[in-house]
């Protein structure tokens, strides 16, 4: 019997969380729709692998059966974003049937449009675009089912496919000019995904964490210009950065379907944002966070390594 099941295990949060839980001696079940991806990502036979689609109620139940703890790390692609509430309902139903506890790894989207910063759990969760509302609905379903809901800042790090900071670092690693969403002088806070998943592993040890929202910290405000400076030092060459405003993004989105979906989020992503994790720190203490200098260096090394033939 596994100690924990991770739904959406082949995504970046799931991969890092699985490694952390295994390092703690936990028996881990990894769940994904793709058996091929499970085998590719989790070659270690110590992981129990289950291919299941939680958009099907019976498969959601099969995915978590026998596990006392479930992590929902599901991140659906842009064209399926509207299915997050349906997946949450199936997971909630399975939780009720199996009596498992749940930690949902989500984003800060449910708190958008941003009304104040630093953002905390008291920030209004109303209005906004479809993506914001669908995320909010999924969170409400799982919290009502007893889950602890973790709200992550925009994150970066090894195995991350796409994010505003990750995309810029990929361009830097490829020797290109970094395109920075909004003004390159605007400061926004980011989290290194292994740090966030260490918190996710820790928070499950606190019964009082469930049925509640938790805003996770980043490592302080960071501008595009500062990212370029850090990347330049690590790569040993000048990394340039240019601001990508709404007009530029709209032009690029004509050729990029995922970016077209993201355009509804772009105005909020261009604003400065920071996170108030005082509530979390009262529960688990001040977590150790990787500096941007170290986290960006490791991410650039990972991106460069993955590009090698």
C-alpha positions as CSV (number, residue, x, y, z in Angstrom):
1,X,0.0,0.0,0.0
2,X,1.3,3.4,-1.0
3,X,1.6,6.2,1.6
4,X,0.6,8.8,-0.9
5,X,-0.8,9.0,-4.4
6,X,0.2,11.9,-6.7
7,X,-2.3,12.8,-9.5
8,X,-0.7,14.6,-12.4
9,X,2.6,13.1,-11.4
10,X,4.4,13.6,-14.7
11,X,4.1,17.4,-14.5
12,X,6.8,19.5,-12.9
13,X,5.2,19.7,-9.4
14,X,4.4,16.0,-9.4
15,X,8.0,15.0,-10.4
16,X,9.6,17.1,-7.7
17,X,7.1,16.1,-5.1
18,X,7.5,12.4,-5.9
19,X,11.3,12.6,-5.4
20,X,10.9,14.4,-2.1
21,X,8.4,11.9,-0.7
22,X,10.6,9.0,-1.8
23,X,13.6,10.6,-0.2
24,X,11.6,10.7,3.1
25,X,11.1,7.0,2.8
26,X,7.5,7.2,1.7
27,X,5.9,4.6,-0.6
28,X,4.6,6.7,-3.5
29,X,2.0,6.0,-6.2
30,X,2.3,8.1,-9.3
31,X,-0.7,8.7,-11.4
32,X,-1.0,10.0,-15.0
33,X,-3.2,9.5,-18.0
34,X,-0.2,8.3,-20.0
35,X,1.4,5.0,-19.1
36,X,4.2,5.8,-21.5
37,X,5.0,9.1,-19.7
38,X,4.9,7.3,-16.3
39,X,7.5,4.8,-17.5
40,X,9.6,7.5,-19.0
41,X,9.6,9.8,-16.0
42,X,9.6,7.2,-13.2
43,X,12.1,4.5,-14.2
44,X,12.6,3.6,-10.5
45,X,10.6,0.5,-9.8
46,X,10.0,1.7,-6.3
47,X,7.3,4.0,-7.6
48,X,3.9,2.3,-8.0
49,X,2.6,3.5,-11.4
50,X,-1.1,3.8,-12.3
51,X,-2.3,5.1,-15.7
52,X,-5.7,6.6,-15.0
53,X,-7.8,9.5,-16.3
54,X,-9.4,11.3,-13.4
55,X,-11.9,12.9,-15.8
56,X,-13.6,9.5,-15.5
57,X,-15.1,9.0,-12.0
58,X,-14.3,5.3,-11.8
59,X,-10.7,5.9,-12.7
60,X,-10.3,8.6,-10.2
61,X,-11.5,6.2,-7.5
62,X,-9.1,3.5,-8.8
63,X,-6.2,6.0,-8.8
64,X,-6.4,6.7,-5.1
65,X,-7.9,3.5,-3.7
66,X,-5.9,2.4,-0.7
67,X,-3.9,5.6,-0.3
68,X,-4.4,7.6,2.9
69,X,-3.1,10.8,1.3
70,X,-3.6,12.2,-2.2
71,X,-1.8,15.1,-3.8
72,X,-3.7,16.7,-6.7
73,X,-1.0,18.2,-9.0
74,X,-3.1,18.1,-12.1
75,X,-2.4,20.8,-14.6
76,X,-4.5,20.4,-17.7
77,X,-3.4,22.0,-21.1
78,X,-4.9,25.2,-22.3
79,X,-7.6,23.6,-24.4
80,X,-8.8,21.5,-21.4
81,X,-8.6,24.2,-18.8
82,X,-12.4,24.2,-18.5
83,X,-12.2,20.5,-17.3
84,X,-10.5,21.3,-14.0
85,X,-13.8,21.5,-12.1
86,X,-14.9,18.2,-13.5
87,X,-11.7,16.5,-12.5
88,X,-12.0,18.1,-9.0
89,X,-15.5,16.7,-8.6
90,X,-14.3,13.2,-9.5
91,X,-11.4,13.4,-7.1
92,X,-13.7,14.8,-4.3
93,X,-16.1,11.9,-4.9
94,X,-13.2,9.4,-4.6
95,X,-12.0,11.1,-1.5
96,X,-15.4,10.7,0.1
97,X,-15.5,7.1,-0.8
98,X,-12.0,6.2,0.4
99,X,-11.7,8.7,3.3
100,X,-8.3,9.8,2.1
101,X,-6.9,13.3,2.9
102,X,-6.0,15.6,0.0
103,X,-3.5,18.4,-0.7
104,X,-4.3,20.3,-3.9
105,X,-1.3,22.0,-5.5
106,X,-2.9,25.0,-7.3
107,X,-1.9,28.5,-8.3
108,X,-2.6,32.1,-7.3
109,X,-5.0,32.5,-10.2
110,X,-8.1,32.1,-8.0
111,X,-7.2,35.4,-6.3
112,X,-7.1,37.4,-9.6
113,X,-7.9,40.1,-10.6
114,X,-5.3,41.4,-8.2
115,X,-6.6,44.0,-5.8
116,X,-3.6,44.4,-3.5
117,X,-0.1,43.0,-2.9
118,X,1.4,41.3,-1.0
119,X,-1.3,38.7,-1.7
120,X,-2.6,36.7,1.2
121,X,-5.5,34.3,1.9
122,X,-7.9,37.1,2.8
123,X,-7.6,38.6,-0.8
124,X,-11.0,38.5,-2.6
125,X,-11.6,35.5,-4.9
126,X,-14.1,37.0,-7.3
127,X,-14.4,37.9,-11.0
128,X,-11.7,37.5,-13.5
129,X,-11.3,35.5,-16.7
130,X,-12.5,31.9,-17.4
131,X,-9.2,30.4,-16.5
132,X,-9.3,32.1,-13.1
133,X,-12.9,31.1,-12.5
134,X,-12.3,27.4,-13.5
135,X,-9.3,27.2,-11.1
136,X,-11.3,28.8,-8.3
137,X,-14.2,26.4,-8.8
138,X,-11.9,23.4,-8.7
139,X,-10.3,24.6,-5.5
140,X,-13.7,25.2,-3.9
141,X,-14.8,21.7,-4.7
142,X,-11.8,20.1,-3.2
143,X,-11.6,22.4,-0.1
144,X,-15.3,21.5,0.6
145,X,-14.2,17.9,0.4
146,X,-11.6,18.5,3.1
147,X,-8.5,19.4,1.0
148,X,-5.6,21.7,1.9
149,X,-5.3,24.1,-1.1
150,X,-1.9,25.4,-1.8
151,X,-1.6,28.6,-3.9
152,X,1.8,28.7,-5.6
153,X,3.4,31.8,-7.2
154,X,4.5,31.5,-10.8
155,X,7.2,28.9,-10.5
156,X,10.4,27.9,-12.3
157,X,13.0,25.1,-12.1
158,X,14.0,21.8,-13.7
159,X,11.2,19.9,-15.4
160,X,9.0,23.1,-15.7
161,X,7.5,23.2,-19.2
162,X,6.3,26.7,-19.3
163,X,5.9,29.8,-17.1
164,X,6.7,33.4,-17.5
165,X,10.1,33.1,-15.8
166,X,10.9,29.7,-17.2
167,X,10.2,30.8,-20.8
168,X,12.6,33.7,-20.3
169,X,15.3,31.4,-18.9
170,X,14.9,29.1,-21.9
171,X,15.5,31.9,-24.3
172,X,18.6,32.9,-22.3
173,X,19.9,29.3,-22.4
174,X,19.4,29.3,-26.1
175,X,21.4,32.5,-26.6
176,X,18.4,34.6,-27.4
177,X,17.1,37.9,-26.0
178,X,14.7,37.2,-23.1
179,X,11.2,38.3,-23.8
180,X,9.8,39.6,-20.4
181,X,6.0,39.8,-19.9
182,X,5.4,43.5,-19.2
183,X,7.9,46.0,-18.2
184,X,11.4,44.5,-17.5
185,X,11.6,46.8,-14.4
186,X,8.4,45.5,-12.9
187,X,9.1,43.3,-9.8
188,X,7.2,40.1,-9.4
189,X,7.8,37.2,-7.0
190,X,8.6,33.6,-8.1
191,X,9.1,30.3,-6.4
192,X,11.6,27.6,-7.2
193,X,9.4,24.5,-7.7
194,X,11.5,22.1,-5.5
195,X,11.0,24.6,-2.6
196,X,7.2,24.7,-3.1
197,X,7.0,20.9,-3.2
198,X,9.1,20.6,0.0
199,X,6.4,22.8,1.6
200,X,3.6,20.6,0.1
201,X,5.2,17.5,1.6
202,X,5.6,19.2,5.0
203,X,2.1,20.7,5.2
204,X,0.4,17.3,5.0
205,X,1.8,16.5,8.4
206,X,-0.4,19.1,10.0
207,X,-4.1,18.1,10.4
208,X,-5.1,21.7,10.9
209,X,-3.9,22.5,7.3
210,X,-6.8,20.7,5.8
211,X,-10.1,22.4,4.7
212,X,-8.1,25.7,4.2
213,X,-6.2,27.8,1.8
214,X,-2.4,28.4,2.0
215,X,-0.5,31.0,0.1
216,X,3.1,29.8,-0.5
217,X,6.0,32.2,-0.6
218,X,8.5,32.9,-3.3
219,X,12.0,34.4,-2.8
220,X,11.1,38.0,-2.9
221,X,10.4,40.5,-5.8
222,X,12.5,40.1,-9.0
223,X,12.6,42.1,-12.2
224,X,13.4,41.0,-15.7
225,X,16.5,43.1,-15.6
226,X,17.7,41.3,-12.5
227,X,17.0,37.9,-14.1
228,X,19.1,39.0,-17.1
229,X,22.0,40.0,-14.8
230,X,21.9,36.7,-12.9
231,X,21.7,34.7,-16.2
232,X,24.6,36.7,-17.6
233,X,26.9,36.0,-14.7
234,X,26.1,32.3,-14.8
235,X,26.4,31.8,-18.5
236,X,29.4,34.0,-18.8
237,X,27.9,36.1,-21.6
238,X,25.6,39.1,-21.9
239,X,21.9,38.2,-21.8
240,X,19.6,40.9,-23.1
241,X,16.0,41.4,-22.1
242,X,13.2,43.2,-23.8
243,X,9.7,44.1,-22.5
244,X,6.9,42.2,-24.2
245,X,3.7,44.3,-23.9
246,X,0.2,43.4,-24.9
247,X,0.6,44.3,-28.6
248,X,3.7,42.1,-29.0
249,X,2.0,39.2,-27.2
250,X,-1.1,39.5,-29.4
251,X,1.0,39.4,-32.5
252,X,2.9,36.3,-31.3
253,X,-0.3,34.7,-30.2
254,X,-1.5,34.6,-33.8
255,X,1.0,31.7,-34.3
256,X,0.9,30.2,-30.8
257,X,-2.4,28.5,-29.6
258,X,-1.3,28.3,-26.0
259,X,-0.4,32.0,-25.9
260,X,-3.8,32.8,-27.3
261,X,-5.4,31.2,-24.3
262,X,-3.0,33.0,-22.0
263,X,-3.9,36.4,-23.3
264,X,-6.8,36.6,-20.9
265,X,-4.3,36.4,-18.0
266,X,-1.7,38.7,-19.5
267,X,-2.9,42.0,-18.0
268,X,-2.6,40.5,-14.5
269,X,0.8,38.9,-15.2
270,X,2.2,42.4,-16.1
271,X,1.5,43.8,-12.7
272,X,3.9,43.7,-9.7
273,X,3.0,41.0,-7.2
274,X,4.4,39.7,-3.9
275,X,3.1,37.0,-1.5
276,X,2.4,37.2,2.2
277,X,3.0,33.7,3.7
278,X,2.5,34.7,7.3
279,X,-0.3,32.2,7.8
280,X,1.8,29.4,6.4
281,X,4.8,30.4,8.5
282,X,2.6,30.3,11.7
283,X,1.8,26.7,10.8
284,X,5.2,25.3,9.7
285,X,7.7,28.0,10.5
286,X,9.7,30.0,8.0
287,X,10.6,27.6,5.1
288,X,14.0,27.5,3.6
289,X,13.9,29.0,0.1
290,X,16.5,28.7,-2.7
291,X,18.0,32.1,-3.7
292,X,17.3,33.3,-7.2
293,X,21.0,33.2,-7.9
294,X,21.1,29.5,-7.1
295,X,17.7,28.5,-8.5
296,X,18.2,30.3,-11.9
297,X,21.7,28.8,-12.2
298,X,20.3,25.2,-11.7
299,X,17.4,25.9,-14.1
300,X,19.8,27.2,-16.8
301,X,22.0,24.1,-16.3
302,X,19.0,21.9,-16.6
303,X,17.7,23.6,-19.7
304,X,21.1,23.5,-21.4
305,X,21.5,19.8,-20.6
306,X,18.1,18.9,-22.0
307,X,19.0,20.7,-25.2
308,X,22.1,18.6,-25.8
309,X,21.8,15.7,-28.4
